[in-house]
Amino acid sequence: MSSHPSNLAHRIVGALAPLLIVAATSLASGSVAARTAPDSFADLAEKLLPSVVNISTTQTMKSERGRERAGPEVPQFPPGSPFEEFFRDFFDRGVPKSGRPEAQPRKATSLGSGFIIDPAGYVVTNNHVIADADEITVILQDDTNLKAELVGRDTKTDIALLKVKTDKPLSAATWGDSDASRVGDWVLAIGNPFGLGGSVTAGILSARQRDINSGPYDDFLQTDASINRGNSGGPMFNMDGKVIGINTAIYSPSGGSIGIGFAIPSALAKAVVAELEQETDHTVHRGWLGVRIQAVTDEIAESLGLDKTRGALIASVNENGPAHTAGIQAGDVVVSFDGRPVGDMRRLPRLVAETPVDKTVPVTIWRKRGETTLQVKIGRLEESEQQQANAPEQPRKGGREPAGVVRTLGLTLSSITSELKEKYSIAEDVKGVVVVDVAKDSPAAAKGVRPGDMIMEAAQEEVKSPGDVSSKIDEAKKSGRKSILLLVERQGDLRFVALRLDQG
């Protein structure tokens, strides 16, 4: 059997490619209390090794069709060359009389790691370790080979659950609490680097909440414990011998370990694995809030009166969705979800996704320069739903708009006219103020505002005329604000834009 590079237990991940190479391993995180380096990890490693497995996969590769039809390629020579006949005779050997060579299917193999999570034979690994495999074999510490079947997989978090049949209970690992781990804690890694079998490495937890652009729910733990190809899917252990992560990726210019590895935290992995095991359809059901969000910049934070840049800004709310029903509005900033702080925009989708469907949770929002807590019953995320600020949104229903033209902050604004409706394809029922020109090098131009955009709100107040926008800008300047927040619509898409006031 031959090795196939595309099926090896590593892959290129996200925006860091080609330096981010998926190579899951086992890492272990230190306990909550600070402790000195142990004299030896031998006792802990001896206890944990039986729960870590090697995973071998086999994939049948189809023969190239061109070669099946034409047979081996004959070197080209000038017509009449003595080599022409010689090589034709040579390559014709072994070709059947039908004129077609025997199609020999190839077997591509890959190696990875995993760990037993249930004595009954449930094994956890990375999805990329077993992706496209025809056969999966789990190899125990005592070299016992067991055929495995795929129970379920979750591509968004790169987690897969396998099941092996066994006559006796297997040694199983126990989930730990990744949220309780601290940067600087000791971690232990056990895996199958380069197919060598059970190997143990130690290090510390280097960082938390790393986003490596590999998926929508990136929240990786980082470690300096050695991780190499073939370690993918292995567990990360803390000093209590509990799994706090699934090792998934490394950052490396060469493909080898340079002390920067990443693991999926157990707080996320445990919930995913539980759903893959228990659900009748073996799929993951994620929570849904029903909002489109965007990042809170320094200028947006200042314009809203936030003490610092934090939270997720609600750009729009799905009608009749969980957030809409609870009273969340566009312009609110979610600063806490279910008692956990929302440090930045990317944090909110992860927290919502981990929340059980139909659970009611407290959501703290920043509105009108103060905090308000609302109770939200979480819905179920469907594949078609996207929690992004630029997702399509239905235009707002409108009324009449007064006339006028105003120039401010590098913008030329106008009320809606029949000519502008036709020029910019503005829907009949949309209301607001039309941007008809944007000055070059203005704050608005720098933020991507362009002719045809509609300004729906200024300073979180609805505007119906260019004069309304101008008045809100004057009020913001008089109050000493450095920026003003505008709600801008472009062909049904809504987003907030903070414009500096000291430049216009």
C-alpha positions in Angstrom: 0.0 0.0 0.0 1.2 3.5 -0.8 1.1 6.7 1.1 -1.0 9.5 -0.4 0.0 13.0 0.6 -3.5 14.4 0.5 -4.7 11.8 3.0 -1.9 12.2 5.6 -3.0 13.1 9.1 -2.2 16.8 8.6 -3.6 19.6 6.5 -3.2 23.3 5.8 -5.5 25.5 7.9 -7.1 29.0 7.3 -5.3 32.3 6.7 -2.0 31.0 8.1 -1.5 28.6 5.3 1.0 27.2 4.4 2.5 27.6 7.8 -0.5 26.2 9.8 -0.3 22.4 9.4 -3.0 20.3 11.1 -1.3 17.7 13.2 -3.4 16.9 16.1 -1.7 15.5 19.2 -2.4 15.0 22.9 -1.5 17.9 25.1 -2.1 18.2 28.8 -2.9 21.4 30.7 -1.8 22.2 34.2 -4.3 22.4 37.0 -5.8 25.6 38.3 -3.4 26.0 41.2 0.2 26.9 40.2 2.6 24.0 40.8 6.3 23.4 40.2 7.5 21.1 37.5 7.2 17.4 38.6 10.3 15.3 38.9 8.8 12.9 36.4 5.7 12.4 34.2 6.3 8.7 34.2 3.5 7.7 36.6 0.9 9.9 34.9 2.0 8.8 31.4 1.8 5.1 32.5 -1.8 5.7 33.7 -2.9 7.5 30.5 -1.2 5.6 27.7 -3.8 2.8 27.5 -6.6 5.3 26.7 -4.7 6.8 23.7 -5.0 4.9 20.4 -3.4 5.1 17.0 -5.7 5.4 14.0 -4.9 3.9 10.6 -7.1 4.6 7.6 -7.2 3.2 4.1 -8.6 4.8 1.0 -8.9 3.1 -2.4 -7.6 5.5 -5.1 -9.0 5.3 -8.6 -6.5 4.7 -11.5 -6.0 7.6 -13.9 -8.5 7.2 -16.7 -6.1 8.5 -19.4 -3.6 5.7 -18.5 -6.4 3.1 -18.5 -7.3 4.0 -22.0 -4.0 4.6 -23.6 -1.7 2.4 -21.6 1.9 3.5 -20.6 3.1 6.6 -22.3 5.7 5.9 -25.0 8.6 8.4 -25.4 8.3 10.5 -28.6 11.1 10.1 -31.2 11.5 11.4 -34.8 9.6 9.2 -37.4 11.8 6.3 -38.5 14.1 6.4 -35.5 15.4 3.0 -34.4 14.5 3.9 -30.8 10.8 4.3 -31.8 10.3 0.6 -32.5 12.5 -0.5 -29.6 10.5 1.5 -27.0 7.1 0.6 -28.5 8.0 -3.1 -28.1 9.3 -2.5 -24.6 6.1 -0.6 -23.4 3.8 -3.1 -25.1 5.0 -5.9 -22.8 2.5 -6.7 -20.2 -0.3 -4.9 -22.1 -3.3 -7.3 -22.7 -4.4 -8.1 -26.2 -7.3 -5.8 -25.6 -4.9 -2.9 -25.8 -5.6 -1.8 -22.3 -3.3 -2.4 -19.3 -4.6 -4.1 -16.2 -6.1 -1.4 -13.9 -4.4 -1.9 -10.5 -6.3 0.0 -7.7 -4.0 1.7 -5.3 -4.4 1.9 -1.5 -3.6 5.2 0.2 -3.0 5.1 3.9 -2.8 7.7 6.6 -2.0 7.7 10.3 -3.4 9.7 13.2 -4.3 9.6 16.9 -7.3 9.4 19.0 -8.5 8.5 22.5 -11.1 6.2 24.1 -13.9 8.2 25.8 -16.1 5.3 26.8 -15.1 1.7 27.9 -17.8 0.4 25.5 -15.5 1.4 22.6 -16.2 5.0 21.7 -13.2 6.8 20.3 -12.7 10.5 19.6 -10.4 11.9 16.9 -10.2 14.7 14.3 -12.5 14.5 11.4 -9.6 15.3 9.0 -7.9 12.1 10.2 -10.7 9.8 8.9 -12.1 11.9 6.1 -12.8 9.9 2.9 -11.6 6.7 4.5 -12.9 3.4 3.2 -11.5 1.5 6.2 -10.7 2.7 9.7 -8.5 0.7 12.1 -8.0 1.6 15.8 -4.8 0.2 17.3 -4.7 -0.1 21.1 -1.5 0.3 23.2 -1.1 -3.5 23.2 -1.1 -3.5 19.4 -4.6 -5.0 19.2 -6.2 -4.0 15.9 -9.9 -3.2 15.9 -12.1 -2.2 12.9 -13.9 1.0 13.6 -17.2 2.4 12.2 -17.9 6.1 12.0 -20.7 7.2 14.4 -20.8 10.8 13.4 -18.7 13.8 12.5 -18.8 17.6 12.8 -16.8 19.3 10.1 -17.2 22.8 11.6 -15.2 21.8 14.7 -13.2 19.0 13.0 -14.4 16.3 15.5 -15.3 12.7 14.7 -16.6 9.9 16.9 -15.8 6.3 16.1 -17.0 3.0 17.6 -15.1 -0.3 17.9 -16.5 -3.7 19.0 -14.7 -5.2 22.0 -15.2 -8.2 24.2 -13.9 -6.4 27.3 -14.1 -2.9 28.7 -11.4 -0.5 27.4 -9.3 2.0 29.3 -11.1 5.3 28.9 -10.0 8.9 29.4 -12.1 11.4 31.4 -13.1 14.8 30.2 -11.7 17.8 32.1 -12.6 21.4 32.3 -10.7 23.5 29.8 -12.2 26.7 31.1 -10.5 26.1 34.5 -7.0 25.7 32.8 -4.6 28.7 33.0 -1.8 29.9 30.8 1.4 28.5 32.3 -0.2 25.2 33.5 1.7 22.0 32.6 0.3 19.9 29.8 1.0 16.3 28.6 0.9 15.2 25.0 0.5 11.5 23.9 0.1 10.6 20.3 1.3 8.8 17.2 3.9 11.2 15.6 5.1 10.0 12.1 3.4 6.7 12.8 5.9 5.8 15.5 3.3 4.8 18.0 2.5 6.0 21.5 4.8 9.0 22.2 4.7 11.3 25.2 5.7 15.0 25.3 5.2 17.7 27.9 4.9 21.4 27.9 2.8 24.3 29.2 -0.4 25.9 28.1 0.9 28.9 26.1 -2.3 30.8 25.4 -6.1 30.5 25.2 -8.9 31.5 22.8 -6.7 31.4 19.7 -8.4 32.1 16.3 -6.5 30.4 13.5 -9.2 30.9 10.8 -9.9 27.2 10.4 -13.6 27.5 11.1 -16.5 29.6 12.5 -16.0 28.4 16.1 -12.2 28.7 16.5 -11.3 28.9 20.2 -8.1 27.0 20.4 -5.8 26.3 23.3 -2.1 26.8 22.4 0.8 24.8 23.8 4.5 24.4 23.4 4.4 20.6 23.9 5.9 18.9 20.8 3.3 18.1 18.2 4.1 16.5 14.9 2.4 14.9 11.9 0.3 11.9 13.0 -0.6 13.4 16.4 -3.9 14.7 15.0 -6.9 13.7 17.1 -5.0 12.9 20.2 -6.0 14.2 23.7 -4.5 17.1 25.7 -4.2 16.1 29.3 -3.9 18.2 32.4 -1.9 17.2 35.5 -5.0 15.5 36.9 -5.0 13.2 33.9 -8.1 14.6 32.4 -8.7 15.6 28.7 -8.9 19.3 28.3 -8.4 19.4 24.5 -8.2 17.6 21.2 -4.9 18.4 19.4 -5.6 19.6 15.9 -3.0 21.9 14.4 0.5 23.2 14.5 2.1 26.4 13.3 5.3 25.5 11.4 7.3 26.7 8.5 8.9 23.3 8.0 6.2 20.8 8.9 7.9 19.9 12.1 7.2 21.0 15.7 8.5 24.5 16.6 6.6 24.7 19.9 3.3 26.2 18.6 0.4 23.7 18.7 -3.3 24.1 18.9 -6.1 22.0 20.5 -9.9 22.2 20.5 -10.9 22.9 24.1 -12.8 20.3 26.0 -15.6 22.8 26.8 -16.5 22.7 23.1 -15.5 19.1 22.3 -17.3 17.5 25.1 -20.7 18.9 24.0 -20.1 18.0 20.3 -19.1 14.4 21.1 -22.1 14.0 23.4 -24.5 15.0 20.6 -22.7 12.8 18.0 -23.2 9.9 20.4 -26.7 10.5 21.7 -28.6 12.0 18.8 -30.6 9.6 16.6 -29.2 11.4 13.5 -25.7 11.7 14.9 -25.5 15.4 14.0 -24.7 18.5 16.1 -27.7 20.8 16.8 -26.4 24.3 17.5 -28.0 27.3 19.2 -29.3 30.2 17.2 -29.8 33.8 18.3 -31.2 35.2 15.0 -28.9 38.3 14.5 -26.3 39.7 12.1 -23.3 41.0 14.0 -20.2 43.1 13.3 -17.1 44.0 15.2 -17.0 46.9 17.7 -14.2 49.3 16.6 -12.6 52.0 18.8 -14.7 54.6 17.0 -17.9 52.6 17.4 -17.2 52.1 21.1 -16.6 55.8 21.6 -19.7 56.8 19.7 -21.8 54.4 21.9 -20.2 55.5 25.1 -18.6 52.1 25.8 -15.7 52.1 28.3 -13.6 50.0 25.9 -13.7 48.0 22.7 -15.7 44.9 23.6 -18.8 42.9 22.7 -20.6 42.2 19.4 -22.6 44.9 17.7 -26.0 43.9 16.4 -26.3 45.0 12.8 -29.8 43.6 12.2 -32.3 41.2 13.8 -34.2 38.4 12.1 -37.9 39.0 12.3 -39.6 36.6 14.8 -36.2 35.1 15.7 -35.1 34.5 19.3 -33.4 37.9 19.6 -36.3 39.8 18.1 -38.8 38.0 20.4 -36.6 38.9 23.5 -36.4 42.6 22.5 -32.9 42.8 21.2 -32.5 45.6 18.6 -30.1 46.7 15.9 -27.5 48.9 17.5 -27.4 47.0 20.7 -24.0 45.6 21.8 -24.0 42.2 23.4 -21.4 42.4 26.2 -22.4 39.2 28.1 -24.1 36.0 27.1 -25.3 33.5 29.7 -23.1 35.0 32.4 -20.0 34.8 30.2 -18.3 38.0 28.9 -18.3 38.6 25.1 -14.8 40.1 24.5 -15.2 40.5 20.8 -17.5 39.7 17.9 -16.2 36.2 17.2 -16.8 35.1 20.8 -20.6 35.5 20.5 -21.3 32.8 17.7 -19.2 30.3 19.7 -21.2 30.9 22.9 -24.5 30.7 21.2 -23.6 27.6 19.2 -22.6 25.8 22.4 -26.0 26.6 24.1 -28.7 23.9 24.1 -31.6 24.6 21.9 -34.7 26.0 23.8 -32.6 27.0 26.8 -33.4 30.5 28.1 -30.3 32.5 28.9 -29.6 36.0 30.2 -28.1 38.3 27.5 -26.6 41.6 28.7 -26.7 44.4 26.1 -25.3 47.9 25.9 -28.1 50.3 24.9 -28.4 54.1 25.2 -25.1 54.3 27.3 -26.2 51.7 29.8 -26.5 47.9 30.4 -29.7 46.0 30.1 -30.2 42.3 30.6 -32.8 40.4 28.6 -33.9 36.8 28.8 -33.6 35.0 25.4 -34.9 31.5 24.5 -32.3 30.1 22.1 -33.5 28.6 18.8 -31.9 26.0 16.6 -29.4 27.0 13.9 -30.1 25.7 10.4 -27.5 25.4 7.8 -29.0 28.3 5.8 -28.6 30.7 8.7 -25.4 32.8 9.0 -24.5 35.0 11.9 -22.7 37.7 9.9 -23.1 41.4 9.6 -23.3 41.3 5.8 -26.1 38.7 5.5 -29.1 39.7 3.5 -31.8 41.6 5.3 -35.2 42.7 4.1 -35.6 46.4 3.4 -37.5 48.4 5.9 -41.0 49.6 5.2 -41.1 53.3 4.7 -43.2 56.4 4.7 -42.8 59.8 3.1 -39.4 61.6 3.0 -39.0 65.4 3.0 -36.7 66.9 0.3 -33.3 68.6 0.7 -29.6 68.2 0.0 -26.9 68.4 2.7 -23.1 68.1 2.5 -21.4 66.9 5.7 -18.4 64.7 6.7 -17.5 64.4 3.0 -21.0 63.1 2.1 -23.6 64.7 -0.1 -27.0 63.5 1.1 -30.4 63.7 -0.5 -33.9 62.7 0.2 -35.3 59.9 -2.0 -36.5 61.0 -5.4 -37.9 59.0 -8.3 -34.7 59.7 -10.3 -32.5 58.4 -7.5 -34.7 55.3 -7.0 -34.2 54.4 -10.7 -30.5 55.3 -10.7 -29.6 53.3 -7.6 -32.3 50.6 -7.8 -33.8 51.7 -4.5 -36.9 49.7 -3.4 -40.2 51.4 -3.3 -40.8 50.8 0.4 -37.3 51.9 1.6 -37.0 55.0 3.7 -34.0 57.0 4.8 -31.4 59.3 3.2 -29.6 58.7 0.0 -25.8 59.1 -0.4 -25.3 60.7 -3.8 -21.6 61.6 -3.5 -18.6 60.8 -1.3 -15.6 63.1 -1.2 -12.3 61.5 -1.9 -10.1 60.9 1.2 -13.0 61.7 3.5 -13.8 59.6 6.6 -16.8 58.1 4.8 -14.7 57.1 1.8 -12.2 55.4 4.1 -15.0 53.4 5.7 -16.3 52.2 2.3 -19.5 54.4 2.1 -20.4 55.0 -1.6 -23.1 56.6 -3.7 -26.3 54.7 -3.6 -26.0 53.7 0.1 -28.9 54.5 2.3 -28.5 56.1 5.8 -31.2 54.7 8.0 -30.1 55.9 11.4 -27.7 58.4 12.9 -26.6 58.1 16.5 -29.1 55.2 16.8 -32.0 57.5 15.9 -34.1 57.0 12.7 -33.5 59.7 10.1 -36.0 60.7 7.4 -34.2 63.6 5.8 -30.7 64.9 5.1 -31.4 67.6 7.7 -32.0 64.9 10.4 -28.5 63.5 9.7 -26.9 67.0 9.9 -28.7 67.7 13.1 -27.5 64.5 14.7 -23.9 65.3 13.7 -24.1 68.8 15.2 -25.5 67.3 18.4 -22.7 64.8 18.6 -20.1 67.5 18.1 -21.6 69.8 20.7 -21.6 66.9 23.2 -17.9 66.4 22.7 -18.1 63.1 20.9 -15.3 62.2 18.5 -17.5 60.0 16.1 -21.0 59.3 15.1 -22.6 56.0 14.4 -24.6 55.6 11.2 -26.7 52.6 10.1 -26.1 52.1 6.4 -28.1 49.9 4.0 -26.8 48.7 0.7 -29.1 46.6 -1.5 -30.7 45.0 1.6 -27.5 44.6 3.6 -27.2 46.5 6.9 -24.1 47.6 8.7 -23.0 50.2 11.2 -20.3 52.7 10.3 -18.6 55.1 12.8 -17.4 58.3 11.2 -14.9 60.6 12.9 -16.2 64.1 13.6 -12.9 65.9 13.9 -12.2 65.4 10.2 -15.3 66.8 8.8 
